[in-house]
């Protein structure tokens, strides 16, 4: 059984997390597919443009996918969100901050990770857990955050994936961070050291993301 130690001091998930389901189940597949698609768009270490993200390249994982807009240091709101995120929140999440998915004790860490994603820039992969309070089953999840440039050229957008493993039961589900992995974009340019990070060839013909596919909803903005 593969395990890792939680690195967030505020985690209530215990000290060791079993990762078998994430290695073999659906929870890692959307994460790896989105990362491979984003990596294929890197050119000379430059972060991809938001307009390069074509929903056809992520067609089979759209329900887990979202796009964030940075509105302040360490703070970002949802511009697009797939149906799985709506199910976890029990409501429409467009316009809401990313921190709405987290327990108050974890929001400081979320703010720090977001700041690194946009500022370094870096990609963040988070292991999450929602406790089983009030009779709810404990729920594991994974989140990936990938930086993007806006049409103005600043790194103020992020492509993300959030996928849970197990029944959602009641909502809203809020999470703590049990584990985090942060890599700079520069690190992604180096030869891969893990077989799971190879380019999976998901890039499609690049086209501006002008309309939302069935699983996503669009929030208007002046610069998109």
JOJOSUL-V506626 format. One line per field, one symbol per residue. phi: phi as a letter, one per 40 degrees, with the letter a starting at -180 (. if undefined). burial: + if it has 24 or more other ideal C-beta (glycine too) atoms within 12 Angstrom, else -. Layout:
phi = ???
burial = ???
This chain:
phi = .cbaccbccccbcgcbbcbdcccbccccdcccccccccccccbggccccdcccbdccbdcbdcccabbbcbadgbabcbbaccccccccgacbdgccdcccbcdcbcccddcccccdccccabbbbcbabcccfgcccbcabbbbbcbccccgccbbacbbbbbbhccfcbcbbbbccaabbbccdccccdcbbccbcccgccbdcacccbccdcbbbbcacbb
burial = ---+-+-+-++++---+-+--+---+++++++++++++++++----++++-++++-++--+++++++++++---+++++++++++++++---++-++++++++--++-+++++++++++-+++++++++++------+++++++++++++----+++++++++++--+---++++++++++++-+--+--------+--+-++-----+--++-+++------+
